[in-house]
Amino acid sequence: MKLTRTQKIEKGKSLSERLKAAQHLFFTEYQGLKFHDLQALRTRLKAAGARYAVVKNSIVRHALSNAGVAAAEAGMLKGPVGMAVVEGEDPVVAAKTLATFGKEFPKLKIKAGFVERKWMKAPECVALAALGSKNEVLGRLASALYGSVAQAASVLQAPIRDFVLVLKALEDKKKGAAAA
């Protein structure tokens, strides 16, 4: 179904509003995927806090310029392009979802990403997907900090503990000598 010019303008305006609100974007190549595969991808991305849509490249180009997003490389918007708009703060979960779906369905390829107001190429997006989520990274940091503090406390307690053990041994020795 062809869109009229006014429909394209309205769609571009609504998309630019969503892009202004979004913090992260991922652009994918999806050609060759079946409808139910794309629906499964949408379901997974929705759980990750993102929305996936297939939009005409001219509308995406217009919406990006209206949203104040600097232009990316020219080849990014060639051919059919799907766009994942991340509504949450954590881009890693959406990138990880796209990467794992791309492993299951090789026809889905990440073309580029717009994360933290910076454009990323496909290899950088895949590297981002290899990172842990924000909560996982914070958990690892807390574990490392707790481990170093616990180790320092153990080292500082060692002289006192050893002194108490020496006193206990002397007490046992004196009791043994007094009993004999």
Backbone as numpy.savetxt, mean C-alpha at the origin, in Angstrom:
# Nx Ny Nz CAx CAy CAz Cx Cy Cz
-22.23 1.98 -26.45 -23.07 3.16 -26.45 -22.18 4.40 -26.45
-22.41 5.25 -27.42 -21.63 6.47 -27.54 -22.18 7.53 -26.58
-21.26 8.27 -26.01 -21.65 9.35 -25.11 -21.75 10.64 -25.91
-22.70 11.47 -25.54 -22.79 12.78 -26.17 -21.73 13.69 -25.56
-21.53 14.82 -26.18 -20.51 15.75 -25.69 -20.82 16.22 -24.27
-22.08 16.51 -23.99 -22.44 16.98 -22.64 -22.26 15.86 -21.61
-22.55 14.61 -22.01 -22.33 13.48 -21.10 -20.85 13.31 -20.80
-20.02 13.50 -21.82 -18.57 13.39 -21.62 -18.08 14.49 -20.68
-18.60 15.70 -20.85 -18.20 16.81 -19.99 -18.62 16.55 -18.55
-19.85 16.08 -18.35 -20.34 15.77 -17.00 -19.53 14.64 -16.37
-19.25 13.62 -17.16 -18.46 12.49 -16.65 -17.06 12.96 -16.28
-16.47 13.84 -17.10 -15.15 14.40 -16.81 -15.15 15.23 -15.54
-16.22 16.01 -15.32 -16.31 16.83 -14.11 -16.42 15.96 -12.87
-17.29 14.95 -12.93 -17.45 14.08 -11.75 -16.17 13.29 -11.48
-15.49 12.86 -12.55 -14.23 12.14 -12.37 -13.16 13.05 -11.79
-13.11 14.30 -12.24 -12.09 15.22 -11.70 -12.34 15.50 -10.22
-13.61 15.55 -9.81 -13.91 15.72 -8.38 -13.43 14.52 -7.58
-13.64 13.31 -8.11 -13.16 12.10 -7.43 -11.64 12.08 -7.39
-11.00 12.56 -8.45 -9.53 12.58 -8.49 -8.96 13.60 -7.51
-9.66 14.71 -7.33 -9.21 15.70 -6.35 -9.27 15.13 -4.94
-10.31 14.35 -4.66 -10.48 13.76 -3.33 -9.54 12.57 -3.11
-9.19 11.89 -4.19 -8.33 10.71 -4.08 -6.89 11.11 -3.79
-6.22 10.25 -3.05 -4.82 10.52 -2.74 -3.87 9.74 -3.64
-4.37 8.62 -4.16 -3.51 7.76 -4.97 -4.29 7.21 -6.15
-3.60 7.03 -7.28 -4.22 6.49 -8.50 -3.30 5.42 -9.09
-3.89 4.42 -9.68 -3.13 3.42 -10.42 -3.80 3.22 -11.77
-2.99 3.18 -12.82 -3.50 2.98 -14.16 -3.04 1.60 -14.65
-3.98 0.85 -15.23 -3.68 -0.52 -15.64 -4.09 -0.76 -17.09
-3.49 -1.78 -17.63 -3.89 -2.29 -18.94 -4.71 -3.54 -18.65
-5.89 -3.60 -19.18 -6.80 -4.69 -18.84 -7.28 -5.48 -20.05
-6.86 -5.10 -21.24 -7.41 -5.67 -22.47 -7.23 -7.19 -22.49
-8.33 -7.89 -22.73 -8.32 -9.35 -22.78 -8.96 -9.99 -21.57
-9.24 -9.20 -20.54 -9.92 -9.74 -19.36 -11.42 -9.82 -19.63
-12.02 -10.81 -19.10 -13.46 -10.97 -19.24 -14.18 -10.09 -18.21
-15.46 -9.87 -18.46 -16.25 -8.99 -17.59 -16.25 -9.50 -16.16
-16.44 -10.80 -15.97 -16.50 -11.32 -14.60 -15.14 -11.23 -13.90
-14.05 -11.25 -14.67 -12.72 -11.05 -14.08 -12.58 -9.60 -13.58
-13.04 -8.66 -14.40 -13.00 -7.25 -13.99 -13.90 -7.01 -12.77
-15.02 -7.72 -12.73 -15.92 -7.58 -11.57 -15.24 -8.12 -10.30
-14.50 -9.23 -10.44 -13.76 -9.79 -9.30 -12.68 -8.80 -8.85
-12.02 -8.15 -9.81 -11.02 -7.14 -9.47 -11.65 -5.98 -8.73
-12.80 -5.53 -9.19 -13.49 -4.43 -8.52 -13.85 -4.80 -7.08
-14.29 -6.03 -6.88 -14.65 -6.49 -5.54 -13.44 -6.50 -4.62
-12.32 -7.01 -5.12 -11.10 -7.05 -4.30 -10.60 -5.65 -3.98
-10.65 -4.76 -4.99 -10.17 -3.40 -4.76 -11.09 -2.63 -3.82
-12.37 -2.93 -3.86 -13.30 -2.26 -2.95 -12.96 -2.62 -1.50
-12.58 -3.88 -1.27 -12.16 -4.30 0.06 -10.85 -3.62 0.47
-10.04 -3.23 -0.52 -8.78 -2.56 -0.25 -8.94 -1.05 -0.16
-10.16 -0.55 -0.28 -10.39 0.89 -0.18 -10.17 1.63 -1.48
-10.42 0.97 -2.61 -10.22 1.60 -3.91 -11.39 1.26 -4.84
-11.53 2.06 -5.87 -12.54 1.82 -6.90 -11.84 1.66 -8.24
-12.34 0.74 -9.03 -11.74 0.48 -10.34 -12.76 0.83 -11.40
-12.33 1.58 -12.42 -13.23 1.97 -13.49 -12.47 1.99 -14.81
-13.20 1.71 -15.85 -12.68 1.82 -17.21 -13.30 3.09 -17.79
-12.46 4.05 -18.14 -12.93 5.35 -18.61 -12.17 5.69 -19.88
-12.83 6.39 -20.78 -12.17 6.81 -22.02 -10.95 7.68 -21.70
-9.90 7.48 -22.48 -8.65 8.20 -22.24 -8.81 9.71 -22.34
-9.63 10.18 -23.26 -9.83 11.62 -23.40 -10.49 12.20 -22.14
-11.41 11.46 -21.56 -12.07 11.91 -20.34 -11.08 11.90 -19.18
-10.23 10.87 -19.11 -9.22 10.80 -18.05 -8.24 11.96 -18.17
-7.79 12.23 -19.40 -6.86 13.33 -19.63 -7.47 14.66 -19.17
-8.71 14.88 -19.54 -9.43 16.11 -19.16 -9.61 16.17 -17.64
-9.99 15.06 -17.03 -10.22 15.04 -15.57 -8.92 15.26 -14.81
-7.82 14.67 -15.29 -6.53 14.87 -14.63 -6.12 16.34 -14.67
-6.30 16.98 -15.82 -5.92 18.40 -15.91 -6.83 19.25 -15.03
-8.13 18.93 -14.96 -9.04 19.69 -14.09 -8.76 19.46 -12.61
-8.24 18.28 -12.27 -7.95 17.97 -10.88 -6.61 18.56 -10.44
-5.87 19.13 -11.37 -4.58 19.73 -11.02 -3.46 18.73 -10.92
-3.63 17.58 -11.56 -2.59 16.55 -11.57 -1.72 16.79 -12.78
-0.42 16.89 -12.55 0.52 17.13 -13.64 0.46 15.99 -14.63
0.68 16.30 -15.89 0.60 15.30 -16.95 1.68 14.24 -16.77
1.31 13.02 -17.06 2.25 11.90 -16.99 2.85 11.69 -18.36
3.61 10.62 -18.51 4.20 10.33 -19.81 3.09 10.05 -20.83
3.36 10.36 -22.06 2.33 10.29 -23.10 1.83 8.87 -23.34
2.68 7.87 -23.20 2.30 6.49 -23.49 1.37 5.87 -22.47
1.20 6.52 -21.33 0.39 5.93 -20.27 -1.08 5.81 -20.68
-1.58 6.79 -21.41 -2.98 6.79 -21.79 -3.18 6.37 -23.25
-2.47 5.35 -23.67 -2.66 4.79 -25.00 -3.29 3.43 -24.85
-4.28 3.18 -25.67 -4.97 1.91 -25.59 -5.97 1.91 -24.44
-6.68 0.80 -24.26 -7.65 0.73 -23.16 -6.96 0.80 -21.80
-7.44 1.71 -20.96 -6.82 1.92 -19.65 -7.89 1.83 -18.58
-7.57 1.07 -17.53 -8.42 1.02 -16.35 -7.76 1.84 -15.25
-8.56 2.42 -14.41 -8.02 3.31 -13.38 -8.54 2.89 -12.01
-7.62 2.71 -11.07 -7.97 2.40 -9.68 -7.77 3.68 -8.87
-8.84 4.16 -8.27 -8.80 5.37 -7.46 -8.82 4.93 -6.00
-7.73 5.20 -5.29 -7.60 4.78 -3.89 -8.19 5.87 -3.01
-9.20 5.49 -2.24 -9.88 6.46 -1.39 -9.28 6.50 0.01
-8.54 5.47 0.40 -7.92 5.43 1.72 -6.55 6.08 1.71
-5.87 6.00 2.84 -4.55 6.61 2.97 -3.43 5.68 2.53
-3.67 4.39 2.51 -2.62 3.42 2.27 -2.62 2.93 0.82
-1.66 3.38 0.00 -1.64 2.94 -1.40 -1.10 1.53 -1.57
-0.43 1.00 -0.56 0.22 -0.30 -0.67 -0.82 -1.41 -0.83
-1.92 -1.32 -0.11 -2.93 -2.38 -0.16 -3.51 -2.48 -1.57
-3.82 -1.35 -2.18 -4.36 -1.37 -3.54 -3.32 -1.85 -4.53
-2.07 -1.40 -4.39 -1.02 -1.85 -5.30 -0.79 -3.35 -5.15
-0.83 -3.84 -3.92 -0.65 -5.26 -3.68 -1.81 -6.06 -4.30
-3.02 -5.55 -4.18 -4.19 -6.21 -4.77 -4.06 -6.28 -6.29
-3.65 -5.16 -6.90 -3.47 -5.15 -8.35 -2.36 -6.11 -8.78
-1.27 -6.14 -8.03 -0.15 -7.01 -8.39 -0.53 -8.49 -8.26
-1.22 -8.86 -7.20 -1.60 -10.27 -7.03 -2.64 -10.66 -8.08
-3.55 -9.75 -8.40 -4.53 -10.04 -9.45 -3.83 -10.17 -10.79
-2.79 -9.36 -11.01 -2.01 -9.44 -12.24 -1.25 -10.76 -12.36
-0.88 -11.35 -11.23 -0.23 -12.67 -11.27 -1.24 -13.75 -11.63
-2.47 -13.62 -11.13 -3.51 -14.59 -11.45 -3.98 -14.44 -12.90
-4.10 -13.20 -13.34 -4.57 -12.90 -14.69 -3.51 -12.03 -15.37
-2.58 -12.64 -16.10 -1.44 -11.89 -16.67 -1.83 -10.78 -17.65
-3.07 -10.75 -18.09 -3.47 -9.69 -19.02 -3.64 -8.35 -18.31
-3.74 -8.37 -17.00 -3.80 -7.13 -16.23 -2.37 -6.71 -15.90
-2.00 -5.54 -16.36 -0.66 -5.01 -16.11 -0.77 -3.60 -15.57
0.01 -3.31 -14.55 0.05 -1.95 -14.00 0.89 -1.11 -14.95
0.33 0.01 -15.41 1.05 0.90 -16.32 1.78 2.01 -15.57
1.08 2.60 -14.59 1.66 3.73 -13.85 0.85 3.94 -12.57
1.40 4.76 -11.71 0.71 5.11 -10.48 0.97 6.57 -10.13
0.04 7.16 -9.42 0.19 8.53 -8.94 0.01 8.46 -7.43
1.15 8.38 -6.72 1.14 8.17 -5.28 1.84 9.34 -4.61
1.19 9.89 -3.59 1.75 11.02 -2.84 2.17 12.16 -3.77
1.30 12.44 -4.73 1.50 13.53 -5.70 2.75 13.35 -6.56
3.17 12.10 -6.77 4.31 11.82 -7.64 3.95 10.67 -8.58
4.36 10.77 -9.83 4.12 9.70 -10.79 5.13 8.58 -10.58
4.64 7.37 -10.68 5.49 6.19 -10.56 5.30 5.34 -11.81
6.39 4.77 -12.28 6.30 3.85 -13.42 5.92 2.47 -12.91
5.66 1.56 -13.85 5.19 0.21 -13.50 6.13 -0.52 -12.54
7.45 -0.54 -12.77 8.32 -1.25 -11.82 8.28 -0.68 -10.40
8.13 0.64 -10.30 8.05 1.26 -8.98 6.74 0.87 -8.28
5.66 0.74 -9.05 4.38 0.32 -8.47 4.46 -1.12 -7.97
5.16 -1.97 -8.73 5.33 -3.36 -8.31 6.19 -3.42 -7.05
7.22 -2.57 -6.97 8.05 -2.51 -5.76 7.24 -2.00 -4.58
6.34 -1.06 -4.82 5.45 -0.57 -3.76 4.56 -1.69 -3.25
4.10 -2.54 -4.17 3.24 -3.67 -3.78 3.99 -4.68 -2.94
5.31 -4.74 -3.09 6.11 -5.68 -2.32 6.29 -5.23 -0.87
6.09 -3.95 -0.62 6.18 -3.45 0.76 5.00 -3.97 1.58
5.15 -3.89 2.86 4.02 -4.24 3.73 3.06 -3.06 3.80
1.86 -3.30 4.28 0.91 -2.21 4.44 1.39 -1.30 5.57
0.73 -0.19 5.73 1.12 0.79 6.75 1.09 0.15 8.14
0.06 -0.63 8.42 -0.04 -1.28 9.73 1.06 -2.32 9.93
1.41 -3.07 8.87 2.48 -4.06 8.98 3.82 -3.39 9.25
4.10 -2.30 8.55 5.37 -1.59 8.73 5.44 -0.98 10.13
4.35 -0.40 10.60 4.33 0.16 11.95 4.50 -0.94 13.00
3.91 -2.11 12.76 4.08 -3.24 13.67 5.52 -3.70 13.75
6.18 -3.78 12.58 7.60 -4.17 12.56 8.46 -3.14 13.29
8.15 -1.86 13.10 8.90 -0.80 13.77 8.72 -0.88 15.29
7.48 -1.09 15.73 7.22 -1.21 17.17 7.93 -2.42 17.75
7.94 -3.52 17.01 8.63 -4.72 17.47 10.13 -4.48 17.60
10.72 -3.80 16.63 12.15 -3.52 16.67 12.48 -2.59 17.84
11.66 -1.58 18.04 11.89 -0.66 19.16 11.75 -1.37 20.50
10.72 -2.20 20.63 10.52 -2.93 21.88 11.68 -3.89 22.13
12.15 -4.55 21.09 13.27 -5.48 21.23 14.53 -4.79 21.71
14.82 -3.62 21.16 16.04 -2.91 21.57 15.91 -2.38 23.00
14.74 -1.93 23.39 14.53 -1.44 24.75 14.61 -2.61 25.74
14.00 -3.73 25.39 14.03 -4.91 26.28 15.47 -5.42 26.44
16.23 -5.39 25.36 17.62 -5.85 25.43 18.44 -4.90 26.32
18.23 -3.60 26.18 18.95 -2.63 27.01 18.58 -2.81 28.49
17.31 -3.05 28.77 16.88 -3.27 30.16 17.52 -4.53 30.73
17.61 -5.57 29.92 18.23 -6.82 30.38 19.71 -6.62 30.69
20.40 -5.87 29.86 21.83 -5.60 30.08 22.02 -4.76 31.34
21.14 -3.80 31.57 21.26 -2.95 32.75 20.90 -3.70 34.04
20.05 -4.71 33.96 19.66 -5.49 35.12 20.68 -6.58 35.47
21.55 -6.93 34.54 22.49 -8.04 34.74 23.40 -7.84 35.95
24.05 -6.69 36.18 24.92 -6.56 37.35 24.18 -6.72 38.68
22.98 -6.18 38.76 22.20 -6.29 40.00 21.81 -7.75 40.23
21.36 -8.42 39.14 20.96 -9.83 39.25 22.16 -10.69 39.66
23.33 -10.43 39.06 24.52 -11.19 39.41 24.94 -10.94 40.86
24.84 -9.70 41.34 25.17 -9.37 42.71 24.25 -10.12 43.69
22.95 -10.17 43.37 21.99 -10.88 44.22 22.33 -12.37 44.23
22.71 -12.94 43.10 23.07 -14.36 43.04 24.32 -14.66 43.87
25.28 -13.74 43.84 26.50 -13.92 44.65 26.14 -13.87 46.14
25.30 -12.93 46.54 24.88 -12.85 47.94 24.14 -14.11 48.37
23.29 -14.63 47.50 22.54 -15.86 47.81 23.50 -17.03 47.95
24.52 -17.11 47.10 25.50 -18.19 47.19 26.30 -18.08 48.49
26.67 -16.85 48.87 27.39 -16.66 50.14 26.51 -17.05 51.32
25.25 -16.70 51.28 24.33 -17.07 52.34 24.19 -18.58 52.45
24.05 -19.24 51.32 23.96 -20.71 51.33 25.24 -21.34 51.85
26.38 -20.75 51.49 27.67 -21.29 51.95 27.81 -21.13 53.46
27.40 -19.99 54.01 27.49 -19.76 55.44 26.53 -20.67 56.20
25.32 -20.89 55.62 24.40 -21.81 56.27 24.95 -23.22 56.27
25.58 -23.59 55.18 26.19 -24.93 55.11 27.35 -25.08 56.07
28.15 -24.01 56.26 29.28 -24.04 57.18 28.78 -24.02 58.63
27.71 -23.30 58.91 27.16 -23.24 60.27 26.51 -24.56 60.65
25.90 -25.25 59.70 25.25 -26.53 59.98 26.31 -27.62 60.20
27.47 -27.48 59.66 28.49 -28.50 59.79 29.28 -28.30 61.04
